[in-house]
Amino acid sequence: MGPYEFEILAKGLPYSFSILFMLGVHEFGHYFAALYHKVKATFPYFIPFPPIPGFFHFGTLGAVIKTRTPVKNNKAMFDIGIAGPLAGFVACLILLVYGFLNLPGEEYILQIHPDYFTPEYGEGALSLEFGDTILFAALRELLTSPDQFIPPMSEIYHYPFLCVGWFGLFVTAMNMIPVGQL
């Protein structure tokens, strides 16, 4: 099966739509706050990141929105600046709640890694492990049952809603650091 066959592309749609949803909600948070303060702004421009073999990436460099008229005061600047991360945070919560409530069983990971539960699995292999955040862990405990298969953080990239939700929380946290534009 080649990389451009429909079946392969269809498997990427949940991830693609999730990342566009998260980025779009974030950017439209800025856009609607700008409209509220009577600042003319462009629609968001999404910046793609082309696939590079052997390089793990999230498929995007983000999005940007440009103001066409000056922002009148610091309060308006603050409101426009904070609206995107707050809206994006809500979008991430929606993705995480949906992802945890619709987790597939063990058979899903076994389709990807048939030897996943063998003792030798992963020995000496390079792995990418996402850090477990307080909010991610709290949602996991709240929304899943103890007998349910919970993927380890090193396999979260196989679960598009959880991966994008986690990534969105990370980017939102980075956006909230008051050091300039991300």
N, C-alpha and C positions, 0 to 999 in steps of 0.2 A: 504494500500500500504506500503510495507516494505522499509527500507532505502536502500536496495541494488537492487531494481528493476531498469530496464533499463531506464524507464521514468524519475525517480528521478536522476539517474546518468547523463543522457543526459542534464538535466537542468543545471548541474554544468560545462559542457564543455566550455561555453564561458568564465567563470571565470578562469578555469584551464588553458586554452590556453592563456588567457590574461596575467596571472601571469607568465607563462613560457616564453611568448614572452618578457615581460618587463625584467625579470631576465636574460634571454638568451642574449638579446641585450646589457644589462649592462655588463655582464661577457665577451661577445665577444668583447666589446669595449676594455677591458683590454687585451684580448688575441691578437687582431690584432695590438694594440699598442706595445705589447711585441715583436711580429714578426717583426714589423717595426724597432725596435731597436735591432734586432738580439738577443733577450733574449728568450731562450726556455721556454715554459710554457705548462702546462697541459690544456686540455679542461676543461670547468667548471664542477664542481661536485655540483649537486642540492641537498640540504639538506631538506628532507620532515619533516613535523611536523604532527604526527598522530592526528586524531580527538579525542578530549577528551570531553565527554558529559558535557554540561553546560558551556563550556569554549569557548568564541569567539576568533578565531584566523584566520590567513590568509592562513593556510595550508602549510606554508613553513618557514624554518629558514633561507632562502636565498640560496646563492650559494657561492662557493669558487673556486679560481683558484690559482694554485701554480706555482712559477717560478722554473725551473730546473737548470738554470745557474744564476750566479750573475748579477745584474743590474750594468752596467758599470759606470754610473755617475748620478748626481742628476737630470739633465735635463731628462734623460731617465726615471728615477724613477717618476718624476713629470708627464711626458707624459703618462706613463702606469697607474699611479694612477688616473689622471683626465679623461682619455678616457672612463672609465666605467660609471661614473656618467653622463658625457655629452651624451653618447649614450643612457643611460637609460632615461635621461630627454627627449630626442627626442621620444623615444618609448612611454613614458607617454603622451606626447602631441598628438601623433597619436591615442592612446587609448581614450583620452578625447575628441578629435575632433570627432572621430567615435561615441563615446557614446552620445555626445550632438546632433549630426546630426541624430541619430537613436533612439531618446527617444520614448518609447511607450506612449500612452495616459493614461488618468486616469484609464481606465479599467484594466490596468496591475496591479496597486497597489490595486485595488478593488478585484482582484482575490486572492491576498495574504491576505489582510485585508478588508473583506467585509464591516466592520463598520468604515472605515477610516475617512469618512467625517462627522461622528456623533460627537456632542459636547463632549460626554463622552469618546471618544476614547483616550486611553493612560493615563487617570487619575490614578495616583498612580503607574504607571508601571515603571519598570526600562528600561532606554533607552540608547543607545549608539549614540552619536552625533559627527560626524566628524566636525572639524573646517573648516570654509570657508576661503580659501586662496585668495590672490589677483589674482593670475593667474587663479585659478578655477573659481572665480567670473567673471573675464574678459572674459574667454572663454564662460561661460554660457550666459553672456549678448550679446556677439558677435554672437554666433551660434544658439541661440534659439529666438523664437518670443514671444512677450508679451502675446499672447493668448494661448500659449502652456503650458501644465502641466509640471512644473518643480518640481521634487521630493525634499522635504526638506532634509537637511543634515542628519537628524536622520533616514532616509529611504534609504540612498545612497547605503547601502550594498545589496539592492535588484537589483541594476543595475550594472552588473559585470564590464563593461568597465569603468564606472565612478568610481567605488570603487577601482579597480586596478590602474587606472590613478592617483587618489588622493593618494592612499597608496604609489605608486611609487614616486610621488613628495615628499612626506614626507621622505621616505627612502633616496632619492637622496639628500635632504637638510641635513639630518643627516650625510650622507657620506661626505659632503662638509665641515663639521666642522673639522678644523685641529687639532684633538686631538688623532689621532691614528686610528686603524682599527675598523670598526663597527662589 
